[in-house]
Amino acid sequence: MKEHPVVVWLCVCFVIFTCNNVPSAALDEDTVLLDAIVKNVATMLNHKMDAVKCIMAAAEDAAEEFEVPPGKPKDVNFTYYSAKSSATFIDGEFWNHTKDEPNTKWYHSLYLSPDPHFYGIPVNTSHSVIHVPTNVYDHSVEALPSIMWSEALDEVFVQNYNSDPALSWQYFGTHSGVMRGFPAISWRQDPDLFDCRSRNWYIEATTCSKDMIILMDISGSMKGLRHTIAKLTVSTLLSTLSNNDFFNVFFFNNETHEVVPCFKDMLVQATLENVNLFKEGITKQLPLSTTNFTTVMVTAFELLERYRVMRGCNDSEGVQCNQAIMLVTDGLPGNLTELFERYNWKNNNTVIPVRVFTFLVGREVTKVREIQWTACLNRGYYVHIHYMYEAKEQTLKYIDVIARPLVLQGTVHPISWTHAYADTTVSRPDKGFHTLTCPSLITSYFDRQVTYLTQTDKVPPSQLKTKLDPKWCLNVKAAVNKLLLFQDPKVTDWLAEVMDSPDKMEQLLLHERNKGLYFSQRKEDHLYIKEFDVEEEEEGKFQAYRLMTSVSIPAFDRKTNRNNQTQLLDGSYLPTRIASLLGVAGTDVALDDIEKRAWPYKVNFKSGAELLLVSYLAYIRHDGNVE
């Protein structure tokens, strides 16, 4: 069984500690305490893993038994609970969040009540709710079947919650972008940019740690719409990377150079700050000149080969790294077979260590066949992106291809734990209620006033509108450049992402300049993380942001392809498997819950194990302060 990194880390630290000169009596006492802590934490984490395993098993069974109803999807008589489109009732009172009339033909009404276990958010623990990305039509051929068969997961969600009342949000994200979450909530974000397929818990469960090189064509033919589509495609690819991945991005025309010059001849870890740096970098070059595909492809293959050697990946023995080249262009000038034979087809063309994915951008293109074969001959995938709105959906298709080896083996379902991330789950009377691993903006001063108005019944929620200053983004960007006082760049990027107004950024900078004057967590929270009303201050509700980790597991499509059968020696036919990823099941675990099960009330500095525990608590806190 794969232990959570927290448990492993505690054990390793204890082994290191025992190497020091510690009295045997104290060491025995520490050993007993640490063993008990590890068992307690491990038991809790195992319960979370068991919950996602149950969701995965139920999803595979339901999808295998499901038969798509005949006729067009829009004509199917089926209604469900929609997080964005269902009419919402909170404690029996109708809450209309939009000007549109609720569509009762397609969507059930949501009846919600505040639940203290889910941070006071109105929820319904008797059923789940569906979230569909903005760019996906919920009654399309791909989305509607996922919505229909996943309805069977409600029973498992409820059973998991009843078995473990401490369980947080449960969810299942499908390959089509449809996500079913439990308990049911009303999801309000404008604009709604959430897509489960680009979340870390989904990516890490479906793909192994990978090396990726993105090649972006900036030749003269890429001007205008093509260049815009290319930037969106590269940005989407970068968004699908996690901390376990390593990458680089190259511009190329008749010359080849890195998007970020300081990352020359190397792959960098896909941390938040690195990904943001590259996203900014791809906007700084304009298309010009001609193209030289040979130079850029050789550069990419040689760099990946060097990392294969460094990591001990032996092509001759079949031990391969997970590597890919993403080519974003408007066409290939000719055939590159000779180049692939030299750099990517090993052992008499039996081993292809690097997958090549091609993204053809633009409407009027030529030599499509060459770019198609470039992908197909190198274990990759080809997509043609005609318009801007297609960029995200088409780009995400590469994930299913990389996941195929995992799907084809069909037996092992590896469990993945994400790195710690900042999450907030708050009630917003003006925009509704949102959660589920969304590190989005939290209540501002305006929201505080809205809360007061709605609580005193002076203004109904339906008449409230948020006025957002369009210039605040520029102010935040300028303030981020001043955040050089942080020793850890991860803290800088995290705080920059969650600040929701220039005032909070300025308060943060002022606080950092005067940090030596006070070290009050209460004061810090009140200044720039969350603003409170009198009741909240009296109740001591501070630290709106929580550090979270998510556990997830992939689910496979077990259906067979009846139209593609293999003839056996006895003359019978065996249907081939559909090597499709069904989706990913997951749940959230707050690091505060792990801390509680580490028995902090037993911690003091008199024993070694307790000192290690305090060090562990300091490790998981974003600011490194030990309380």
Protein Blocks (a to p, Z undefined) as FASTA:
>chain_A
ZZdfklmmmmmmmmmmmmpccdfklmmmmmmmmmmmmmmmmmmmmmmmmmmmmmmmmmmm
mmmmpccdedjfklpccddddfklpccdeehiacdfbfbdcdfklpccddddddfklnop
acdfkbccddddfklcfkbfklmmmmmmmmmmmmmmmmmmmmmmmbccdddddfkopacd
dddddddddddfbdfklgfklmmmmpccddddddddfbfklgcjllmmmmmmmmmmmmmp
cfkbccddddddfbccdfblmlghiacdfdfklmmmmmmmmmmcccedjddfklmmmmmm
mmmmmmmmmnopafknopacddddddddfbdfbdcklmmmmmmmgghhlacfbacdddde
djbdghklmmmmmmmmnopacdddfbfklmmmmmmmmmmmmmmmmmmnomaccddddddd
dddddddfknopaeehiacddddfklmmmmmmmmnomacfklpccdddfklmmmmmmmmm
mmmmbmblklmmmmmmmpcbfklmmmmmmmmmmmmmpccfklmmmmmmpccdfklmmnop
ghjbacddddddddddfbdcfkbccddfkopacdddddddfbdcdddddfklmmmmnopm
lgcckbfklmmmmmmmmmmpmnlpaZZ
